[in-house]
Amino acid sequence: MKLYGAPRTRSFRAIWMLEECGARYDRVLVDIRSGAQAAPAYHAINPMEKVPALVDGEAMVAESGAICAYLADRFPEAELAPKVHEAARGRYLQWMFFSGNCVEPSYTEKFMNLTVDGSTVGWGGYEKVIDVLEEAVTPAPWILGDTFSAADVMIGSDLYFGVRAFKLVASRPAFDAYIDRCMARPAFARAQELESDWT
Ligand SMILES: N[C@@H](CCC(=O)N[C@@H](CS)C(=O)NCC(=O)O)C(=O)O
């Protein structure tokens, strides 16, 4: 299994997930700061020419959310996703998709100081997304309740980057407590080390 990525990018989320799974994998640096993502060999892996991307035998997966979902299913023994017949699978999928469909565009809205009509845009607007995230992480400890899942890797990395790393999102007590819980996971700490030492 090979993870293609670069330091200080969304590759962090994929490494965190690989570490949660206990996967054996190689990290392959795609030097996006010098344009390596446009090489034809990498284009064949991710036509968007962005990182991260995962290659597992014949399987190729790009998009960090899809990589997390793929890994949760690929390593069922890690128990990072409710099974298909379990009721929790519904909320699990909801939060897996909420990250890319709502959190990401809401961060872009905030970062670019855009004015949007919340009932027209699919993500409902930045303030709404932040309020919904606060509600989601309040019951604790994890987004599905007692069980940590790939949905926490998605939402946890969104909040870690939004609140702590980029300080784009004003913190709230529920965010701080949730991010602290995420950061206390050994897999999160290993991912931080591996990502910063990616040469
Ligand atoms: N939706 C993609 C976004 C990936 C993305 O934007 N990656 C950035 C780094 S965080 C990148 O590769 N940028 C290089 C470029 O666009 O040339 C995902 O979640 O994987």
The ligand as an SDF file (V2000), in Angstrom:
LIG
                    3D

 20 19  0  0  0  0  0  0  0  0999 V2000
  -10.6090   17.4190   -2.1690 N   0  0  0  0  0  0  0  0  0  0  0  0
   -9.2310   17.0180   -2.0920 C   0  0  0  0  0  0  0  0  0  0  0  0
   -8.3790   18.2560   -1.9390 C   0  0  0  0  0  0  0  0  0  0  0  0
   -6.9130   17.9280   -2.0810 C   0  0  0  0  0  0  0  0  0  0  0  0
   -6.0630   19.1930   -2.1140 C   0  0  0  0  0  0  0  0  0  0  0  0
   -6.5390   20.3090   -2.2910 O   0  0  0  0  0  0  0  0  0  0  0  0
   -4.7640   18.9770   -1.9700 N   0  0  0  0  0  0  0  0  0  0  0  0
   -3.8340   20.0900   -2.0310 C   0  0  0  0  0  0  0  0  0  0  0  0
   -2.9240   20.0490   -0.7960 C   0  0  0  0  0  0  0  0  0  0  0  0
   -3.8490   20.1450    0.7080 S   0  0  0  0  0  0  0  0  0  0  0  0
   -2.9300   19.9410   -3.2470 C   0  0  0  0  0  0  0  0  0  0  0  0
   -2.5920   18.8430   -3.6360 O   0  0  0  0  0  0  0  0  0  0  0  0
   -2.5390   21.0590   -3.8600 N   0  0  0  0  0  0  0  0  0  0  0  0
   -1.6140   21.0560   -4.9480 C   0  0  0  0  0  0  0  0  0  0  0  0
   -2.1860   21.6260   -6.2120 C   0  0  0  0  0  0  0  0  0  0  0  0
   -3.4040   21.8930   -6.2730 O   0  0  0  0  0  0  0  0  0  0  0  0
   -1.4340   21.8090   -7.1600 O   0  0  0  0  0  0  0  0  0  0  0  0
   -9.0120   16.0320   -0.9270 C   0  0  0  0  0  0  0  0  0  0  0  0
   -9.7240   16.1420    0.0880 O   0  0  0  0  0  0  0  0  0  0  0  0
   -8.1590   15.1520   -1.0420 O   0  0  0  0  0  0  0  0  0  0  0  0
  1  2  1  0
  2  3  1  0
  2 18  1  0
  3  4  1  0
  4  5  1  0
  5  6  2  0
  5  7  1  0
  7  8  1  0
  8  9  1  0
  8 11  1  0
  9 10  1  0
 11 12  2  0
 11 13  1  0
 13 14  1  0
 14 15  1  0
 15 16  2  0
 15 17  1  0
 18 19  2  0
 18 20  1  0
M  END
$$$$
